[in-house]
Amino acid sequence: MIKGLYSAVSAMVMNATRQQTLSHNIANMQTPGFKQILHTVQGFMQEQTVYSNGNNARKTIDYIGLLGLGSQIGADYIDFEQGALEQTNNPLDLALQGNGFFTVKTPDGNRYTRDGRFLRDADNTLVTVEGFQVLDDAGQPITLPDGEVGVAAEGAITVNGEAVATLGIGIFANPDTELQHTAGNLFSGPAASTGEEAPQVAQGYLEGSNANPSLLMTQLVEVARSYEAAQKLVQNQDELLGKAISSLGRIG
């Protein structure tokens, strides 16, 4: 009976965690460059199960196998699949097609992002919507003089036709293992690129979130139902345990 409680409670905890993650993904369905978070599920605990065979004189213990005591959330990971590009016609909106990340400077060090909503600040420095400086291929902030901004597919930036800088783009052979999510749309990782195939920069576009709205809503419903089912099992196990204790009390 206690084993049943372990299984049911672990399922409740697992589904509560999944619900939080799904809610986070749903809240960011409209966030440019957002990469959804996914979970793995693994066994909670296992114990050996044996069978006692025969009387006291010739009793044997037969090993049956392992009995699982429920499930739990394993390691989470980021889905780096590219989102669809959405045209904005804003010259400072940039999107990457292919495997790559813009490099930005934060108070905690350099970070990587796919969110290309860039702006000029009061000093004409190219910054993110959070105010972090966008870096060039030499690791320096990019200053944009007044004028018409052009960005080539390879990342070269011009203002009124004059070369200004080249975007610092991090390229990683295995972003799912090399990058770690820190906050918002930011990732930390190696200081230098580990991949070779450079992405193409699309000016006047933003990359949409890669979260699938219909799939997320379906998963949210499934998680809610699984949580409710596990909750009912906990109640049933609790009632059975109470009856067992009551019966043993009367026998004593």
C-alpha positions in Angstrom: 0.0 0.0 0.0 2.9 2.4 0.9 4.4 1.5 -2.5 1.2 2.6 -4.2 1.4 6.0 -2.3 5.0 6.4 -3.5 3.9 5.8 -7.1 0.9 8.1 -7.0 2.7 11.0 -5.2 5.7 10.8 -7.5 3.3 11.1 -10.5 1.7 14.2 -8.9 5.1 15.9 -8.4 6.3 15.0 -11.9 3.1 16.3 -13.5 3.2 19.5 -11.4 6.8 20.2 -12.7 5.8 19.4 -16.3 2.8 21.8 -15.9 5.1 24.7 -14.8 7.4 24.1 -17.8 4.5 23.9 -20.2 3.1 27.1 -18.8 6.5 28.8 -19.2 6.6 27.7 -22.9 3.1 28.9 -23.5 3.8 32.3 -22.0 6.7 32.7 -24.4 4.9 31.6 -27.6 5.1 35.2 -28.9 8.7 35.9 -27.7 11.1 36.2 -30.7 13.9 33.7 -30.7 12.4 31.7 -27.8 13.5 28.1 -27.5 11.1 25.8 -25.6 12.2 23.8 -22.6 11.6 20.0 -22.7 11.8 17.4 -20.0 12.9 13.8 -19.7 11.1 11.3 -17.4 12.8 8.6 -15.4 12.0 6.1 -12.8 11.7 7.4 -9.2 13.0 4.4 -7.2 13.3 0.7 -7.7 13.5 -2.1 -5.1 14.1 -5.8 -5.4 11.0 -8.0 -5.3 11.3 -11.6 -3.9 8.9 -14.5 -3.4 9.1 -16.8 -0.4 8.5 -20.3 -1.5 7.9 -23.4 0.8 7.5 -23.9 4.5 9.9 -22.9 7.3 12.0 -26.1 6.9 12.5 -25.8 3.2 11.9 -22.2 2.4 13.5 -20.7 -0.6 13.6 -17.1 -1.7 13.0 -16.5 -5.4 14.1 -13.3 -7.0 11.3 -11.9 -9.2 12.8 -8.6 -10.4 12.7 -4.9 -9.7 9.6 -3.1 -8.7 9.3 0.5 -9.7 8.0 3.1 -7.2 6.9 5.8 -9.6 8.5 8.3 -11.9 10.2 11.6 -11.7 11.4 14.5 -13.9 14.9 13.9 -15.3 17.2 16.4 -16.8 15.6 19.2 -18.9 17.0 20.3 -22.2 16.4 23.1 -24.7 14.9 22.5 -28.2 17.1 24.5 -30.5 15.0 23.9 -33.6 14.7 27.1 -35.6 11.4 29.0 -35.5 9.7 30.5 -38.5 10.9 33.9 -39.7 8.4 36.8 -39.4 8.9 40.0 -41.5 8.8 43.3 -39.6 10.6 45.6 -42.1 12.4 47.2 -39.1 16.0 47.6 -40.2 17.3 46.8 -36.7 15.3 43.6 -36.4 17.6 40.7 -37.4 17.1 37.0 -37.6 19.4 34.1 -38.2 18.8 31.3 -40.6 20.8 28.3 -39.6 22.9 27.3 -36.6 24.2 30.5 -34.9 23.6 33.0 -32.1 24.1 36.8 -31.7 26.7 37.6 -29.0 25.7 40.2 -26.4 27.4 41.6 -23.3 25.6 41.3 -20.0 26.7 42.2 -16.4 27.3 38.5 -15.9 29.5 38.2 -19.0 29.0 37.5 -22.7 25.9 35.6 -23.6 24.3 34.2 -26.8 20.8 34.8 -28.1 18.5 34.2 -31.1 16.4 37.2 -30.2 17.2 39.9 -32.8 15.1 42.8 -31.5 17.8 45.4 -31.6 17.7 49.1 -30.9 20.0 52.2 -30.8 20.5 53.5 -27.3 21.2 57.1 -26.3 24.8 56.7 -27.3 24.0 55.1 -30.7 25.1 51.7 -29.5 23.3 48.7 -30.8 21.6 47.0 -27.9 19.0 44.3 -27.2 15.5 45.1 -25.8 16.9 44.4 -22.3 19.7 47.0 -22.9 22.6 44.6 -23.4 25.2 45.6 -25.9 25.4 43.6 -29.1 29.0 42.7 -29.9 30.9 42.6 -33.2 33.3 39.8 -34.4 36.1 41.4 -32.3 34.0 41.2 -29.1 33.4 45.0 -29.0 30.1 47.0 -28.8 28.7 48.2 -32.1 28.2 51.9 -32.6 25.8 53.0 -35.3 26.2 56.5 -36.7 23.0 58.3 -37.8 21.8 57.1 -41.2 20.4 54.2 -43.1 21.5 50.8 -41.7 22.1 47.9 -43.9 23.0 44.3 -42.8 24.4 41.8 -45.3 23.6 38.1 -45.1 27.1 37.4 -43.7 26.6 39.9 -40.9 28.4 43.0 -42.3 26.8 46.2 -41.1 26.9 49.4 -43.1 25.4 52.9 -42.4 24.7 55.0 -45.5 26.8 52.5 -47.4 29.9 52.8 -45.2 31.2 49.7 -43.4 30.7 50.0 -39.6 31.2 46.5 -38.1 30.5 42.8 -38.5 28.1 41.0 -36.2 29.8 38.7 -33.7 27.9 35.4 -34.3 28.6 32.3 -32.2 28.4 29.1 -34.1 28.2 25.8 -32.2 28.5 22.3 -33.5 26.3 20.9 -30.6 24.3 23.8 -29.0 22.2 21.3 -27.0 25.3 20.2 -25.1 27.5 23.3 -25.3 25.0 26.0 -24.3 23.3 26.4 -20.9 20.1 28.5 -20.5 20.7 31.3 -18.0 17.8 33.7 -18.1 15.2 34.9 -20.6 16.5 34.3 -24.2 20.1 34.1 -23.1 22.6 31.2 -23.1 26.1 30.8 -21.8 28.7 28.7 -23.5 32.2 28.5 -24.9 34.0 31.8 -25.6 34.8 30.8 -29.1 32.8 29.1 -31.9 33.0 25.3 -32.2 31.1 25.0 -35.5 32.0 26.1 -39.0 28.8 26.5 -41.1 27.8 30.2 -40.6 24.1 31.2 -40.6 22.6 33.8 -42.9 21.4 37.1 -41.4 18.0 38.3 -42.5 17.4 42.1 -42.0 13.9 43.2 -41.3 12.9 39.8 -39.9 12.5 38.2 -36.5 12.7 34.5 -35.7 9.5 33.4 -34.0 9.3 31.1 -31.0 9.7 27.4 -31.8 6.9 26.5 -29.3 3.9 24.8 -31.0 0.7 26.4 -29.6 -1.7 23.5 -30.4 0.8 20.8 -29.2 1.5 22.7 -25.9 -2.3 23.1 -25.2 -2.8 19.4 -25.8 0.1 18.5 -23.5 -1.2 20.8 -20.8 -4.6 19.1 -20.9 -2.9 15.6 -20.7 -0.8 16.7 -17.8 -3.8 18.1 -15.9 -5.7 14.8 -16.4 -2.7 12.8 -15.3 -2.3 14.9 -12.2 -6.0 14.4 -11.3 -5.7 10.6 -11.8 -2.7 10.4 -9.6 -4.4 12.6 -7.0 -7.4 10.1 -6.9 -5.0 7.2 -6.5 -3.4 9.0 -3.4 -6.9 9.4 -1.9 -7.8 5.7 -2.6 -4.5 4.5 -1.1 -5.1 6.7 1.9 -8.6 5.3 2.5 -7.3 1.7 2.1 -4.5 2.3 4.5 -7.0 3.7 7.0 -9.2 0.7 6.7 -6.2 -1.7 7.1 -5.1 0.1 10.3 -8.6 0.1 11.7 -9.0 -3.7 11.0 -5.6 -4.5 12.6 -6.7 -2.5 15.6 -9.8 -4.6 16.1 -7.9 -7.9 15.7 -5.4 -6.8 18.4 
